[in-house]
Amino acid sequence: MTKQIQFGEQARKSLEKGVNTLADAVKVTLGPKGRNVVLDAKFGSPTITNDGVTIARDIDLEDPFENMGAQLVKEVATKTND
């Protein structure tokens, strides 16, 4: 498999889109009016949670560069949760 490479503004926009996608999924759980999120499980029943770290861990994006941005946020969230 060949490696894909992005540079400059295109790379920043791809990473930012991944970060924003993950942030949009997590931000609905924040605050006193925070809502629950339903996570589809590959096996078993869906999971209902309002824990941002759990939601972040479950998200994988199709675009590899956007997924890298999401992975960066996941790493920070996991270290913060420890």
N, C-alpha and C positions, 0 to 999 in steps of 0.2 A: 504494500500500500504506500502510495506517495504521501509525502508530508505537505500540508497546506501551510502557506506562510502569508501573513498580512503585516503591513507596515503602516505607520503614521496614523492619520485620521481614521482610516477604515478600521484599523485594529482597535483604536480607542472606542469607536462607536459600537463595534461588536461586543467588546467587553462591557461597555456601559449598558447596552441593551440586555445582556444577561443579568447584570446586577439589578437593573430596574425590574426585570421580570420576577426575579426572586423576591425583591423588596415588595412588589405589589401583592404577592401571595401572602407574605408575612404581615404586612402592615395592617390588614383588616383585623388582626387579633389583638392589636395594641389598644391600651387605654381602657377606661371604665365601660365603654360601649363596645369593647372588642367582641368580635364574632368568632364562631367556630368554623373550622375548615374540615371538609371531608376528604380524606386521602384514599384513593383507590389502591387496594392491595392486590398483588398478583395472585395470591392464594388466601383464601379466607374472606371474611367480611371486611368492608371498608372501615377505616379508623376515623373517629371524630376527635379533633384536638384543637386547642387554642395555644399550643406551645410552638413558638416561632422556630426553635431549633429543630424540633421534630418535623415541621413542615419543610424547612430548608433541606434537611437530610434526604427527604423523599423526592425532591425535584431534580430531574435530569432533563436538560434541553437537547434538542436534536442538533442544532448548529454547534459545531465543536468550539468555535470562538466565543459564542454566547455562553456555552456551558463552562468555559474557563472562568468567565466573569462570575458566574453563579458559584463555582467551586471556591473562588477566593472568598466570597461572602460566607459560604458554609464553613470554611476553615476558621474564620474570625468568630463566627457564632459558636462553633464547637469549643474553641479555646475560652470564650467568655463564659460559656455554660459550665465549664469544669470547675 
